[in-house]
Amino acid sequence: MPKPGADMDPAQFRAAAHRVADLLADYLEGVERYPVLPKIQPGAVRAQLPAQAPAQGESIDAILDDYQALIEPNVTHWNHPGFLAYFAITGSGPGILGEALAAGLNVNAMLWRTSPAAVELEETVCDWLRGLLELPASFKGHINDTASISTLVALAAARHRADPAVREKGLAGRGDLQALRVYCSDQAHSSVDKAAIALGFGVENVVRVKSDADFRMDANALGKAIAADRAAGRRPIAVVATAGTTVTTSVDPLRAAAELCAREKLWLHVDAAYAGSAAICPEFRKLLDGLEAADSIVVNPHKWLFTPVDCSVLLAREPGALRAAFALVPEYLKTSEAATNLMDYGVQLGRRFRALKLWMVLRHFGAEGLRERIREHVRLAGLFKAWIEADARFECAAPVPFSTVCFRAVPKGKPEAQDAFNEKLVNEVNAAGPVFLSSTKLRGRTILRLAVGNLRTEERHVRRAFDLLCEAYARLA
Ligand SMILES: Cc1ncc(COP(=O)(O)O)c(C=O)c1O
């Protein structure tokens, strides 16, 4: 039993850390024994947890026993190779170890002084990623928790560039301020709307520009929307183009958007949360032509670079623009060193040491190792697409530029009946256990998605998904 009020002693810590290492190794090795989605009802976990915190300390072994019995089996297994829903992710070995080391150091990298190595490693890994993406050296980066926050920070910088007075005066009650408008496609992620809520633009001022037959933002429609807003006395400030949209992974025409933004003096933010990872391969970087002309870019290594959640890199062509929007140094945080203070580049003061896990991932795999995995994922998605196309019971619902396939079953019947059939189909497949697919609406119709992104996903998992779809189709038809 622990001494009241004392941390674990070194011997206890060492023994427990070894047990945790074993738990993790066993979990990763045997994750396929679990269904991807735990077969439990809402409330099932809480019902097994005490309503109150323990009054007396408990042994770490008892806590780890409960972890093993209650927690591990009842999570959704994002680290399962059959996880093919949303965007599949990976907590890879080096990434997990990086998280553990960061927790041990427990530094708070708000100022250079509060952890020189954490700040300089963050600068370094962001530079490495910038190099892998073939972006000019002027781009500098920092790491946020999520793409949602990276996009919010980028749009705050855009707002500051458009009207620096907002920092002091805010937006409300100002007769001199027109509505501030942000443009993105009808396929862009909802995080753009959330940023508009938080930054005071309002969701109504996020202009959803229509996308073309391949779900890419229509650059002509974008130009017209901007012109119409100017004519109506509104103030365009930024365009958010997406490289790898959430549903179909389409890539907006970045070069055309960049040229328009340069002419119109608008901030161009590129949401490359998903496809930015693929762009470390030259053949996929080509699909993101014009990326280098963005003002800011978000890439999530926690999506497709095998780094555990959370890790979102925000790269800015003029990092000074982020500083101008956010730098605010209270007296107690003033320092004299000529160094980067990462708290100046966003909302938060305290910052986790996320760079450590990304550094370990980039070094463990090397650029070539990462490229090899990404190419394999794209190959697997291509195989699945070919099986869908070769089977008259199914059809693809969108092009497949990367590792995500949008498809649907097409039984005879009206569109509404087909939609209902697809919902039932995906529920049947997911209830089986070995794989997890997601469903959504695309232009009003239900579609299913298979996204390859977990490091451990092999051809047999993708084949299993297809076989389960065929079996469920036969049962339901
Ligand atoms: C294109 C795109 N952007 C942004 C996000 C939001 O990501 P995060 O969870 O890191 O905020 C997502 C989520 O899947 C996404 O698909």
Ligand as a Chemical Component Dictionary entry (heavy atoms), coordinates in Angstrom:
data_LIG
# 
_chem_comp.id                   LIG 
_chem_comp.type                 NON-POLYMER 
_chem_comp.pdbx_formal_charge   0 
_chem_comp.three_letter_code    LIG 
# 
loop_
_chem_comp_atom.comp_id 
_chem_comp_atom.atom_id 
_chem_comp_atom.alt_atom_id 
_chem_comp_atom.type_symbol 
_chem_comp_atom.charge 
_chem_comp_atom.model_Cartn_x 
_chem_comp_atom.model_Cartn_y 
_chem_comp_atom.model_Cartn_z 
_chem_comp_atom.pdbx_ordinal 
LIG C1 C1 C 0 -9.864  17.692 -42.955 1  
LIG C2 C2 C 0 -9.980  17.754 -41.461 2  
LIG N1 N1 N 0 -9.658  18.883 -40.825 3  
LIG C3 C3 C 0 -9.746  18.997 -39.495 4  
LIG C4 C4 C 0 -10.173 17.940 -38.718 5  
LIG C5 C5 C 0 -10.239 18.098 -37.227 6  
LIG O1 O1 O 0 -9.187  17.415 -36.666 7  
LIG P1 P1 P 0 -8.834  17.522 -35.112 8  
LIG O2 O2 O 0 -9.540  16.385 -34.449 9  
LIG O3 O3 O 0 -7.343  17.375 -35.060 10 
LIG O4 O4 O 0 -9.299  18.844 -34.616 11 
LIG C6 C6 C 0 -10.525 16.751 -39.326 12 
LIG C7 C7 C 0 -10.973 15.594 -38.538 13 
LIG O5 O5 O 0 -11.034 14.479 -38.961 14 
LIG C8 C8 C 0 -10.442 16.653 -40.734 15 
LIG O6 O6 O 0 -10.809 15.534 -41.372 16 
# 
loop_
_chem_comp_bond.comp_id 
_chem_comp_bond.atom_id_1 
_chem_comp_bond.atom_id_2 
_chem_comp_bond.value_order 
_chem_comp_bond.pdbx_ordinal 
LIG C1 C2 SING 1  
LIG C2 N1 SING 2  
LIG C2 C8 DOUB 3  
LIG N1 C3 DOUB 4  
LIG C3 C4 SING 5  
LIG C4 C5 SING 6  
LIG C4 C6 DOUB 7  
LIG C5 O1 SING 8  
LIG O1 P1 SING 9  
LIG P1 O2 DOUB 10 
LIG P1 O3 SING 11 
LIG P1 O4 SING 12 
LIG C6 C7 SING 13 
LIG C6 C8 SING 14 
LIG C7 O5 DOUB 15 
LIG C8 O6 SING 16 
# 
